[in-house]
Amino acid sequence: MGSLGDFFSEEKKKEFAQGKIKAGTVIKTFVTNTVPPKIKRCLIIAQSSDNICVGVVLFNSEINWNVQRNMELASLQYMVRQDENSEILDKDSYVDCSQLIEFDISQLITTLTSEPETFKA
């Protein structure tokens, strides 16, 4: 059995995706800047004025002390509670504000169009 999204045209799916790419949106997508590369939740925090890219920060289930080696970097980990954000999180997590990651908007639109379930909130 298909999903509800199967009943919408590609144009409607693309319109949906474009409307979701804005600051505050959480997307679950494959990222290549982790070791190993994997699917992560990303919080969009900014969009370029030319609409080519967005800046995101990543959610982590715990602070990685191998990466956050000092208190200054560790202080840039913002705790987000699952019980207050159940629509986007499966467990308590940290938003890693120590690193801004750039994503190409066209790549995110393609992902959201083909896999609308990657949109979290």
N, C-alpha and C positions, 0 to 999 in steps of 0.2 A: 504494500500500500504506500502511495506517495504522501508527500506532505502538502499542506495547504498552499505553500509557495509554488507548487507545480501547476496551479490553476492560473497563475499570473503570467503575463507576457514578459519577455526579457526587458522590454522598455520600462514596464512598471517596477520590475525588480531593481533595475538600474536607478530609477527615480528614488525608490526606497533607500538604496545604498547611499546615494548622494546626499540625501537628507539626514542621514545618520552620522556623517563625517563632520563633527563639530566638537569643540571643547566640552569635556565632561562625558563623552561617550566612552563606554568600555567595550572593547572588541577582543575576542579570543581568536588568536591567529598564530601562524607559524613565524617565529623570529629566528634570524640567523646569527645574531650577535651574542648568543649564549653558548656555553660549552657544556654539553653538546647542543646544537640547534634543536629547538622544540616548540611546541604550542604553548603560548603564554597569554595571560590576560594583559591587555594594554589599555592605559587611560590616555585618551587624546587630551592634550593640554593646550595646544596652539595649532593654528593653521597659517600657512604662509599667505601673504597678501595676493600672490599670483595664483593661488589655489593649486599649486603643484605638489606640495608636501605638507605633512603634519608632523608635529613633535609629540612623542608619546613617552610615558614612563611605564615601567613594568611592575606587575604585582608579583610578589614572592611569598611563598608559604612561611618562610622564616628568613631571618637575616643570615646571609652567608658571610661568616667571619673570615673566610679565606679571601673574600673580595673587599669587604668593609673592614679593613685592618686597623682603623683607628676610630676614636670616638667622634671625630668630626664627620667622617663618612657615615658612621652608624647613626648619628643624629639626623641624617637625611632620609631615614626610613620611617615612613608614616604608617602607623598601625590602623588597619581598617577591620572592624569587627563583622564577622559573618552574620550574627543575629540582627544587625542593623542594616545589612546589605545583602540579604539572601537572594535577591534577584541577580546578583553578579558574582557572588562568592560561595564556594562550597565549604570553606573554613576561614578562620581568622588569617589575615594576610598582611603584608607590608607593601606599600607603594614605595619603590626605590626612586627617590627624588635626586639621587646623586648623579644620574646619567640621563640625558635627554637623547632619545633615539629618533631618527628621522625616517619616516615612511613616505613612499610615493603614493599620492592620493589615488592615482589610476589603479595601482596594485590593490589598494584597499577596496575600491569600488568593484573591481573584478572579484575579489574574495567575497564581499558581501552579496554581490549579485548571484554568484554560483552557490554560496553557502550562507544563506541569511541567518542561520542559527548561530553564526559567529558573533552576531550583534548581541550584546548582553544587556546594556541599559544606556 
